[in-house]
Amino acid sequence: MSEIRNIILIGRTGNGKSALANVIGNIDKFKESDLGVSETHIHFEEIEVGGINYRIIDTIGLCDTSMSEQEVIDIIVDVVYGVIDINQILFVTSNRFTEEEIDAYDLLSVIFDENISKYTTIVRTRFSSFRKPELCNEDKKALIKENSKLAEVIISCNKIIHVDNPSIIDIEDENEMAMKKRTRERSRTILLTHLYTCRENFKPGNPGNLYERIEYHRTEKERLQRELNEMKEKVDEWEKKFGELSQQVEEVKREMESLEQRHEQEKNEMRRRINEARR
């Protein structure tokens, strides 16, 4: 019997999540779209590679969906707690991370626990230079330097992988199609090589007070945001006061310079008169 590994794909709508699922499986069963429209259901397929049975689970897209955040979370929770164990969560992103994506990544540790990051691989899609390790490394360093929250995400995850999964929807030119398929196949090799090395599985515990934890996470996030906004208001207020004081200081300086000039003129005039009187 083949070993079964559950691979769950999570990511923002429009980041190429479903295309990545097709690339991994070398199939076309996941619905790809260039419109940035999220599917409202879960889709999974199984493939066998080298004696390992990979169950690829494509979840609903994050952020850009007609569904509420709570509905999206409910669906993802049903999926992840519906499997016995998880081999890898592929957190799919493209371009630069958004604040929503960082929040979604943080939410994984709330849904599971902090150990889930060891089983989470960040997959950077649409990276045309994915075959050049030095450029992939430069991109990773740039992400870490971008901001402290993103640095924590990159450092905490299992690994960050760069691939290119170009769309092959409605491609009529045979040469263009062949080129894009080669790119997808090379990306598939990178992904499967990584997945093969991920031998351990994460076993989700009892969800228990999951929604209480999520609500607490949201409440804390809102509280921190309020505190941050208050700090910004105080900084703006002090900057305004500082600006007013700076303006007053400049006015005083100009008055002092004017007085010094008049004083110097009066001294010169007095010397002139004294010199004339001596004559």
C-alpha positions, 0 to 999 in steps of 0.5 A: 500500500502506498504511503499517503501524504496530505498536501493542503494549499492555502493562499490568496485568490489570484496567486496561482494556487490552483495552477500550482496544484495542477503543476504538482500533479501534472494534471488539469483537474483543478480549475485555473483562472486568470480572473482572480475569482475564487472557487467556493468549494474544496477540490482534491486529487490524488497522484502517485509518485515514487511509491508515495500517494500525494493527496493534493487539497486545494482550499478556497482562496483567501481575502478576495472572495465573495464569502465572509472571512468567517465562512472562509475560515469555517471551510478551511477548518473543516478541511484540515480537521477532516484529514488524519494528518497533514504532511505539508501546508503550501502557503502560496503567494506571488509578488510581495506579501500583503498584510492580509497574507501575513495575518492569514499565515499567523492565523495558522498557528491559532487554528493549529499550534505554533508547531504548524510552521515546521510543516508549512512551506511558502511557495513563491509562484510566477518567479521567472528566475526560479532556476537561479538559486542566487536570485531566489536567495536574494529574493528571500533576503529582500523579503526578510528586510521588507518588514519585521513581521514578514521576517518572522514569517520567513524565518519560522516556516519550513522552507521557501520555494520559488517556482513559475507556474505560467497559465496555459489557458487558451494558449493557441501557439504551439511553441508558446504552449511547449515553453510554458509546459517545460517551465511548469515541469521544471517547477514540478520537479522542484516541488516534488523533490522538496515534498519527498524530503518532508517525511514527518506529518503533523497531527491536528489535535482536537479543535476544542475551543478553536473559535474562542482562540480565533476570536481572542486572536482577532480581539488582540489584533484589534487592540494592538491596532487601536494602540498603534493608532493612538501612538500615531495620533500622539506622534502626529500631535507632538510633530505638530507641536514641534513644528509650531515650536520650531516656527516660533524659534525661527521667528525669535532667531530672526528677531535676534538677528534683526536686533543685532543688525540694528545694534551693530548699525547704532554702534557704527553710527556712534563711532562715526559721530565720535570720530567727527566730534574729535575732528 
